[in-house]
Amino acid sequence: MKIVAIEDVEGLETPEGIIKPLLFKNLSDEPARLLCVSAPPVVKSAEEFKELLKSFQKER
């Protein structure tokens, strides 16, 4: 996969901070991947990350 651009999209606000999703575009036929990064770190467990990811995907 060759990444050609990173698009900054709206963040998901939580009490501890904003989870900032970044959309990675690529030149192949694969769909763009949506990755969540956060600063400061707001996810305390893998389970919490899955829940946040689910709620974020529902909004999109």
Legacy VTK file of the C-alpha trace (Angstrom):
# vtk DataFile Version 3.0
C-alpha trace
ASCII
DATASET POLYDATA
POINTS 60 float
0.000 0.000 0.000
1.377 3.387 -0.971
0.055 6.294 1.073
-0.354 9.499 -0.908
-1.979 11.857 1.585
-3.114 12.141 5.158
-6.394 13.948 5.617
-7.187 15.489 8.988
-10.827 14.909 9.914
-12.981 16.059 12.809
-11.984 14.725 16.228
-14.130 12.759 18.660
-14.310 14.601 21.986
-14.084 12.681 25.256
-13.843 13.981 28.833
-10.075 13.345 28.816
-9.336 14.940 25.456
-9.955 14.668 21.735
-9.391 11.441 19.824
-8.065 12.559 16.468
-8.837 10.275 13.533
-6.555 10.462 10.505
-7.672 9.236 7.111
-4.887 7.539 5.167
-5.442 7.594 1.407
-3.609 5.219 -0.876
-3.159 4.547 -4.586
-4.413 0.963 -4.574
-8.032 -0.185 -4.850
-8.197 -0.783 -1.106
-10.552 1.511 0.822
-8.914 4.282 2.812
-8.117 3.293 6.377
-9.357 5.292 9.329
-6.945 5.234 12.265
-7.566 6.899 15.610
-4.741 8.622 17.402
-5.089 10.639 20.565
-3.148 13.227 22.507
-3.186 13.011 25.452
-3.844 9.245 25.493
-7.468 8.692 26.449
-7.846 4.944 25.993
-7.154 2.916 29.118
-7.835 -0.591 27.799
-8.284 -2.577 24.600
-11.974 -3.013 25.443
-12.431 0.744 25.823
-10.679 1.294 22.480
-13.079 -1.138 20.755
-16.088 0.675 22.226
-14.762 4.084 21.151
-14.016 2.768 17.673
-17.551 1.326 17.365
-19.172 4.578 18.466
-16.960 6.559 16.104
-17.767 4.298 13.129
-21.505 4.690 13.816
-21.160 8.481 13.516
-19.470 8.299 10.118
LINES 1 61
60 0 1 2 3 4 5 6 7 8 9 10 11 12 13 14 15 16 17 18 19 20 21 22 23 24 25 26 27 28 29 30 31 32 33 34 35 36 37 38 39 40 41 42 43 44 45 46 47 48 49 50 51 52 53 54 55 56 57 58 59
